[in-house]
């Protein structure tokens, strides 16, 4: 019996030694070579604005660590040249295929998503303060408040307009700031202030909005800015109002952290590997 126990311990000991040798002289070198492996990728050499055609002089190829790179990372200039930037690209950014477009971006791209259930409607920003001091952005969820003209002091907060999505913020020149490919160099700061907001509304909201636009002074309050999943909770609650007469937002709504670019994380990993 004692001999069997001794043999079992010997076998286990030999097995552990063999396993450690395999790890030390087999797997570890393979892991190290994978981490040290280099690959050539395409990187932005100069700022490219959303909607701009990407040309060869805007690109550069560099050697980086191949470990943990995104699968959709562009590694060939020919896959990028002549395509359109689907978002702003800064110098040093890695290029993901999801940030490229084969066709020119529509100037008013947000209007192509209308399917007949809702409509796009613009309202006038009658004062700097009324439009949240020019700080609104597409995708924001806002509430609208109307103060009657004159000295009547009547304030209206229509439940139909408690949660409304901003589609666009438009300057007095008719240009949407988000879709502007190149910033204008102008000393006239007034031209940079928004003049109208384009909102996504249903027919009932459009009627209320038209009346308030004509007879009152509209003011905007910002309700939420952040993740689309959270923004949709407000819009769903607003849509439910027209069926039940109640507005209840499904919670909890968490404030969104600053978005982190996936390619930035990849760059850090690659730089560490270098």
SEKOLSE-917093 format. One record per residue (C-alpha): x, y, z; residue in one letter. Coordinates in steps of 0.02 Angstrom, whole numbers, plus 50000, padded with zeros to 5 digits. Example, Ala and Ser with C-alpha at 12.3 -4.5 7.8 and 13.67 -1.06 7.14 Angstrom:
<rs>
(r (50615,49775,50390),'A') (r (50684,49947,50357),'S') 
</rs>
This chain:
<rs>
(r (50000,50000,50000),'X') (r (50140,50118,50047),'X') (r (50228,50076,49884),'X') (r (50074,50123,49782),'X') (r (50059,50290,49872),'X') (r (50243,50325,49838),'X') (r (50220,50282,49654),'X') (r (50068,50396,49640),'X') (r (50163,50541,49716),'X') (r (50308,50510,49599),'X') (r (50194,50510,49446),'X') (r (50108,50670,49504),'X') (r (50276,50752,49536),'X') (r (50343,50703,49365),'X') (r (50183,50764,49285),'X') (r (50199,50934,49369),'X') (r (50381,50948,49314),'X') (r (50336,50905,49133),'X') (r (50190,51028,49135),'X') (r (50300,51168,49202),'X') (r (50430,51133,49067),'X') (r (50295,51142,48932),'X') (r (50234,51309,49001),'X') (r (50408,51383,49021),'X') (r (50483,51326,48857),'X') (r (50327,51310,48749),'X') (r (50179,51420,48793),'X') (r (50274,51567,48868),'X') (r (50382,51598,48712),'X') (r (50228,51584,48602),'X') (r (50136,51711,48710),'X') (r (50285,51827,48708),'X') (r (50303,51818,48520),'X') (r (50117,51854,48498),'X') (r (50130,52008,48608),'X') (r (50286,52069,48519),'X') (r (50217,52036,48345),'X') (r (50205,52191,48235),'X') (r (50082,52234,48098),'X') (r (50059,52379,47979),'X') (r (49902,52484,47995),'X') (r (49831,52643,47921),'X') (r (49819,52796,48033),'X') (r (49753,52974,48010),'X') (r (49895,53095,47973),'X') (r (49789,53253,47971),'X') (r (49616,53299,48035),'X') (r (49471,53237,47927),'X') (r (49298,53312,47956),'X') (r (49137,53213,47947),'X') (r (49078,53198,47767),'X') (r (49249,53240,47694),'X') (r (49329,53131,47560),'X') (r (49482,53042,47628),'X') (r (49635,53070,47519),'X') (r (49808,52990,47521),'X') (r (49890,53142,47601),'X') (r (49775,53123,47752),'X') (r (49840,52948,47787),'X') (r (49998,52865,47849),'X') (r (50051,52685,47880),'X') (r (50137,52636,48042),'X') (r (50200,52479,48126),'X') (r (50110,52438,48289),'X') (r (50090,52290,48404),'X') (r (49972,52164,48326),'X') (r (49903,52102,48493),'X') (r (49723,52145,48538),'X') (r (49687,52255,48387),'X') (r (49504,52274,48333),'X') (r (49454,52153,48195),'X') (r (49383,52294,48088),'X') (r (49542,52398,48091),'X') (r (49594,52457,47918),'X') (r (49768,52399,47868),'X') (r (49773,52450,47685),'X') (r (49767,52627,47617),'X') (r (49670,52570,47465),'X') (r (49526,52521,47579),'X') (r (49514,52703,47637),'X') (r (49563,52820,47495),'X') (r (49411,52893,47407),'X') (r (49289,52849,47545),'X') (r (49198,52972,47657),'X') (r (49224,52998,47842),'X') (r (49068,52947,47937),'X') (r (49130,53044,48089),'X') (r (49265,53169,48132),'X') (r (49438,53089,48129),'X') (r (49583,53168,48222),'X') (r (49769,53155,48187),'X') (r (49836,52992,48256),'X') (r (49667,52902,48256),'X') (r (49663,52723,48198),'X') (r (49535,52695,48060),'X') (r (49392,52573,48088),'X') (r (49286,52514,47942),'X') (r (49130,52573,48035),'X') (r (49193,52752,48022),'X') (r (49199,52749,47832),'X') (r (49059,52773,47706),'X') (r (49058,52718,47524),'X') (r (48937,52856,47477),'X') (r (48930,53042,47519),'X') (r (48839,53081,47680),'X') (r (48670,53163,47659),'X') (r (48677,53344,47714),'X') (r (48521,53316,47817),'X') (r (48552,53133,47857),'X') (r (48434,53129,48005),'X') (r (48284,53158,47889),'X') (r (48313,52994,47797),'X') (r (48256,52898,47952),'X') (r (48077,52964,47948),'X') (r (47953,52822,47917),'X') (r (47785,52912,47923),'X') (r (47748,52880,48107),'X') (r (47833,53041,48160),'X') (r (47879,53205,48079),'X') (r (48020,53331,48084),'X') (r (47968,53506,48135),'X') (r (48071,53663,48166),'X') (r (48041,53797,48296),'X') (r (48120,53968,48311),'X') (r (48242,54009,48450),'X') (r (48182,54184,48491),'X') (r (48319,54227,48614),'X') (r (48490,54164,48667),'X') (r (48425,54102,48835),'X') (r (48270,54020,48760),'X') (r (48379,53896,48666),'X') (r (48486,53846,48817),'X') (r (48620,53972,48770),'X') (r (48670,53880,48612),'X') (r (48718,53720,48704),'X') (r (48591,53600,48630),'X') (r (48649,53455,48521),'X') (r (48564,53326,48409),'X') (r (48502,53179,48512),'X') (r (48462,53284,48666),'X') (r (48296,53254,48754),'X') (r (48212,53419,48796),'X') (r (48052,53488,48871),'X') (r (47964,53640,48800),'X') (r (47886,53780,48902),'X') (r (47783,53923,48832),'X') (r (47766,54095,48909),'X') (r (47621,54193,48837),'X') (r (47656,54357,48748),'X') (r (47618,54517,48842),'X') (r (47601,54536,49029),'X') (r (47473,54400,49064),'X') (r (47602,54293,49154),'X') (r (47528,54130,49090),'X') (r (47655,53989,49083),'X') (r (47612,53828,48993),'X') (r (47706,53663,49008),'X') (r (47614,53549,48885),'X') (r (47622,53365,48934),'X') (r (47626,53326,48747),'X') (r (47798,53408,48740),'X') (r (47876,53346,48900),'X') (r (48004,53233,48814),'X') (r (48053,53278,48636),'X') (r (48207,53229,48537),'X') (r (48316,53360,48452),'X') (r (48357,53310,48273),'X') (r (48460,53462,48226),'X') (r (48523,53630,48287),'X') (r (48528,53750,48141),'X') (r (48618,53916,48118),'X') (r (48538,54068,48041),'X') (r (48625,54024,47877),'X') (r (48530,53860,47866),'X') (r (48682,53754,47907),'X') (r (48672,53617,48038),'X') (r (48825,53627,48148),'X') (r (48848,53440,48164),'X') (r (48850,53410,47977),'X') (r (48964,53555,47934),'X') (r (49118,53480,47853),'X') (r (49233,53630,47878),'X') (r (49216,53765,48011),'X') (r (49198,53940,47941),'X') (r (49330,54066,47985),'X') (r (49223,54215,48026),'X') (r (49233,54357,48148),'X') (r (49044,54371,48155),'X') (r (49001,54270,48309),'X') (r (48815,54298,48284),'X') (r (48816,54181,48135),'X') (r (48874,54041,48247),'X') (r (48723,54052,48362),'X') (r (48579,53930,48328),'X') (r (48421,54004,48254),'X') (r (48306,53853,48250),'X') (r (48285,53679,48323),'X') (r (48219,53534,48221),'X') (r (48122,53413,48329),'X') (r (48051,53238,48305),'X') (r (47864,53243,48343),'X') (r (47701,53154,48305),'X') (r (47551,53241,48228),'X') (r (47473,53286,48397),'X') (r (47636,53362,48458),'X') (r (47654,53457,48294),'X') (r (47485,53541,48319),'X') (r (47527,53595,48496),'X') (r (47699,53654,48442),'X') (r (47630,53757,48298),'X') (r (47509,53846,48414),'X') (r (47643,53886,48543),'X') (r (47764,53944,48409),'X') (r (47633,54064,48342),'X') (r (47560,54130,48504),'X') (r (47693,54112,48638),'X') (r (47877,54124,48679),'X') (r (47951,53950,48683),'X') (r (48088,53904,48805),'X') (r (48186,53743,48806),'X') (r (48248,53643,48955),'X') (r (48373,53501,48937),'X') (r (48309,53338,49012),'X') (r (48439,53211,48959),'X') (r (48596,53194,48854),'X') (r (48687,53029,48840),'X') (r (48662,52848,48791),'X') (r (48527,52816,48661),'X') (r (48456,52673,48763),'X') (r (48418,52795,48905),'X') (r (48354,52930,48787),'X') (r (48232,52803,48712),'X') (r (48157,52775,48885),'X') (r (48101,52957,48890),'X') (r (48032,52948,48713),'X') (r (47939,52786,48752),'X') (r (47861,52868,48905),'X') (r (47807,53015,48798),'X') (r (47730,52901,48665),'X') (r (47636,52806,48801),'X') (r (47557,52969,48858),'X') (r (47452,52976,48700),'X') (r (47378,52806,48744),'X') (r (47362,52813,48933),'X') (r (47370,52998,48978),'X') (r (47514,52964,49097),'X') (r (47701,52993,49081),'X') (r (47806,52870,49178),'X') (r (47989,52844,49133),'X') (r (48053,52668,49157),'X') (r (48202,52681,49273),'X') (r (48332,52688,49328),'X') (r (48410,52818,49214),'X') (r (48597,52824,49240),'X') (r (48699,52974,49189),'X') (r (48812,52927,49045),'X') (r (49001,52933,49066),'X') (r (49109,53018,48936),'X') (r (49116,52902,48785),'X') (r (49279,52810,48760),'X') (r (49336,52766,48586),'X') (r (49373,52583,48559),'X') (r (49518,52626,48447),'X') (r (49598,52733,48583),'X') (r (49602,52582,48697),'X') (r (49677,52481,48557),'X') (r (49808,52615,48528),'X') (r (49859,52610,48711),'X') (r (49875,52420,48707),'X') (r (49977,52430,48548),'X') (r (50089,52566,48614),'X') (r (50121,52464,48770),'X') (r (50162,52314,48663),'X') (r (50285,52418,48563),'X') 
</rs>
